[in-house]
């Protein structure tokens, strides 16, 4: 465990070098808020509510969801794992006494911790500049559930992206998988629009999938759009998917690794 903690600390410190990336992430958060302010300002013209959201609760949703998504940095794992496998440098993870999945998880969490500090600044800035009156749930159980769900969601996303990356053992070019999942994840997690606006049939199906619980559900819990009971169900579903994904990754990695090594 100490070695993975050391990896997380190294990646946390390494982000200081990449100040431009941090600045761009902060600007992207502001850009999302500007987009939401313009788009939904026009949509709410002459309307009090859309899908149970007022204009202020909609802006609150985007402030909080942008805050969560801004330090979810697992997407780079797809590219790094794939490039290392194709370039032959992934072999170092096979030689050292460490679990590659946990290594990349530590990397991602270390980077996310650094980005989280600046995400707070961006969120406060957006709240003040766009005049957002944050809608925060008065239920402490819902808030606790949301804050518990966020790190589990981050771990799940790392596992999911690691799985995409190790498919390079089987398929030399996984660019198609990477770019398709990028678009789908942005939609399915509720980053683009609140999932509550989707048809009931789609929402019912998504209850059994993990993606809505990564960003949409924690945000809805914090803003008071859903209650703690729904949040607890989501927490159980997400935890189950996270555990399952980790086990699948280990099994797939062991199998594909042997083929890669020619064993």
Protein Blocks (a to p, Z undefined) as FASTA:
>chain_A
ZZmmmmmmmmmmmmmmmmmlmmmmmmmmmmmmmmmmmmmmmmmgopabgghiafklmmmm
mmmmmmmmmmmcklmmmmmmmmmmmnopmmmmmmpccdfklmmmmmmmmmmmmmmmmmmm
mmmmmmmmnopacdddfbfklmmmmmmmmmmmmmmmmmmmmmmmmmmmmmmblklmmmmm
mmmmmmmnommpcfklpcfklmmmmmmpmklmmmmmmmmmmnopacfklmmmmmmmmmmm
mmmmmmmmmmmmmmmmmmmnoZZ
